Amino acid sequence: MDNLLMQLKRNPPAGLLDGLDDRVLMTLGIRQREARESRKFMALAACVSLGGGAFAGIAMGEPAVAAQPLSPFAPTAMLSPSSLLDAR
């Protein structure tokens, strides 16, 4: 291994590192551009999702109504056997 490294030091192969810097910088530029575009896409997706949810909540929302308490002693308890069997 040492002999091989000494040989490479004395006579490096021609063209081994030619254009390496340009390829690395070009690849980094592409990755940065992709990251920027993906951030924009994620922000757009979040806005569309939140906007759609808000629109659906406004358009289809019904006002909240308090539930009537269930009581076994109420005259018309919803879950009593007599009301479950009643055909009204």
Rosetta blueprint (number, residue, H / E / L):
1 M L
2 D H
3 N H
4 L H
5 L H
6 M H
7 Q H
8 L H
9 K H
10 R H
11 N L
12 P L
13 P L
14 A L
15 G L
16 L L
17 L L
18 D L
19 G L
20 L H
21 D H
22 D H
23 R H
24 V H
25 L H
26 M H
27 T H
28 L H
29 G H
30 I H
31 R H
32 Q H
33 R H
34 E H
35 A H
36 R H
37 E H
38 S H
39 R H
40 K H
41 F H
42 M H
43 A H
44 L H
45 A H
46 A H
47 C H
48 V H
49 S H
50 L H
51 G H
52 G H
53 G H
54 A H
55 F H
56 A H
57 G H
58 I H
59 A H
60 M H
61 G L
62 E L
63 P L
64 A L
65 V L
66 A L
67 A L
68 Q L
69 P L
70 L L
71 S L
72 P L
73 F L
74 A L
75 P L
76 T L
77 A L
78 M L
79 L L
80 S L
81 P H
82 S H
83 S H
84 L H
85 L H
86 D L
87 A L
88 R L
